[in-house]
């Protein structure tokens, strides 16, 4: 069994830097030249601004849709109330007529 | 890209001069290639990683402002790229013992077969321990510097180094006297 210092020395020797088999420079340059030129990157704030705009438009759309739905619901409720009031008036008139006929029959 | 010395400090400047960039690659290729090779355990994959690192350097050169910064950047990016590639492909070390030259060396010279065995033992360590060992003994970095490079605590690095060394100590390459491995072949 080797001592700690011997192991460390062996590791330093085994792991010392070694160049690759062939020069990397020309291959790296060839690779850089072969890659198609990238379009200029859009700044990050632009993407964030677009996302924020889309979110705002979506939120405004949802709010507007809910407002319209509420307006439709209120209009339906008002129409229902009007119909109910009319029906009650008709019923009251009919009842009054029947009550008067009964009173007349009783008087005879 | 080229190195420009200003007021005693080395500053990098983008000049897009292919010759200067090739020279820069030549100066630092051993660092980048060896880091990748010792982490991945494969020379072909290590060359791929080294090329990717230098392509990134070409793209991000303007962000580098000193020779020290350049070396730190290369170590950091080479380590990350090698670790990413290893995790992506789950590479297994493919160190060719058959490629090691015949041991026609003087007894005082390091035994190439033994060194290859040692590299293979390092390549078989768990990834995090291997990275710490390679940065410590290839690049001669202190645990504090390794911690800064990898973005973890010094305590974590010391623990990884200790566990890595412990695992290596029990490897047969350290349990047999020099030269015995040659006979065992």
HADDOCK unambig.tbl for C-alpha pairs under 7 A between the chains (distance, minus, plus):
assign (segid A and resid 1 and name CA) (segid B and resid 174 and name CA) 5.92 0.50 0.50
assign (segid A and resid 1 and name CA) (segid B and resid 175 and name CA) 4.74 0.50 0.50
assign (segid A and resid 2 and name CA) (segid B and resid 174 and name CA) 5.95 0.50 0.50
assign (segid A and resid 2 and name CA) (segid B and resid 175 and name CA) 6.98 0.50 0.50
assign (segid A and resid 11 and name CA) (segid B and resid 137 and name CA) 6.20 0.50 0.50
assign (segid A and resid 12 and name CA) (segid B and resid 137 and name CA) 4.94 0.50 0.50
assign (segid A and resid 12 and name CA) (segid B and resid 138 and name CA) 6.04 0.50 0.50
assign (segid A and resid 14 and name CA) (segid B and resid 115 and name CA) 5.01 0.50 0.50
assign (segid A and resid 14 and name CA) (segid B and resid 118 and name CA) 6.70 0.50 0.50
assign (segid A and resid 14 and name CA) (segid B and resid 119 and name CA) 6.32 0.50 0.50
assign (segid A and resid 15 and name CA) (segid B and resid 119 and name CA) 6.92 0.50 0.50
assign (segid A and resid 15 and name CA) (segid B and resid 134 and name CA) 6.97 0.50 0.50
assign (segid A and resid 15 and name CA) (segid B and resid 137 and name CA) 6.52 0.50 0.50
assign (segid A and resid 15 and name CA) (segid B and resid 138 and name CA) 5.05 0.50 0.50
assign (segid A and resid 16 and name CA) (segid B and resid 138 and name CA) 5.15 0.50 0.50
assign (segid A and resid 17 and name CA) (segid B and resid 30 and name CA) 5.60 0.50 0.50
assign (segid A and resid 17 and name CA) (segid B and resid 31 and name CA) 5.97 0.50 0.50
assign (segid A and resid 17 and name CA) (segid B and resid 34 and name CA) 5.38 0.50 0.50
assign (segid A and resid 17 and name CA) (segid B and resid 138 and name CA) 6.46 0.50 0.50
assign (segid A and resid 18 and name CA) (segid B and resid 30 and name CA) 5.18 0.50 0.50
assign (segid A and resid 18 and name CA) (segid B and resid 34 and name CA) 5.83 0.50 0.50
assign (segid A and resid 19 and name CA) (segid B and resid 29 and name CA) 6.24 0.50 0.50
assign (segid A and resid 19 and name CA) (segid B and resid 30 and name CA) 4.06 0.50 0.50
assign (segid A and resid 19 and name CA) (segid B and resid 33 and name CA) 6.68 0.50 0.50
assign (segid A and resid 20 and name CA) (segid B and resid 30 and name CA) 6.62 0.50 0.50
assign (segid A and resid 20 and name CA) (segid B and resid 33 and name CA) 6.31 0.50 0.50
assign (segid A and resid 23 and name CA) (segid B and resid 26 and name CA) 6.94 0.50 0.50
assign (segid A and resid 24 and name CA) (segid B and resid 25 and name CA) 6.84 0.50 0.50
assign (segid A and resid 24 and name CA) (segid B and resid 29 and name CA) 6.91 0.50 0.50
assign (segid A and resid 24 and name CA) (segid B and resid 51 and name CA) 6.85 0.50 0.50
assign (segid A and resid 25 and name CA) (segid B and resid 22 and name CA) 4.50 0.50 0.50
assign (segid A and resid 25 and name CA) (segid B and resid 25 and name CA) 5.39 0.50 0.50
assign (segid A and resid 25 and name CA) (segid B and resid 26 and name CA) 6.30 0.50 0.50
assign (segid A and resid 26 and name CA) (segid B and resid 22 and name CA) 6.70 0.50 0.50
assign (segid A and resid 28 and name CA) (segid B and resid 51 and name CA) 5.54 0.50 0.50
assign (segid A and resid 28 and name CA) (segid B and resid 54 and name CA) 6.72 0.50 0.50
assign (segid A and resid 28 and name CA) (segid B and resid 55 and name CA) 6.40 0.50 0.50
assign (segid A and resid 32 and name CA) (segid B and resid 55 and name CA) 6.42 0.50 0.50
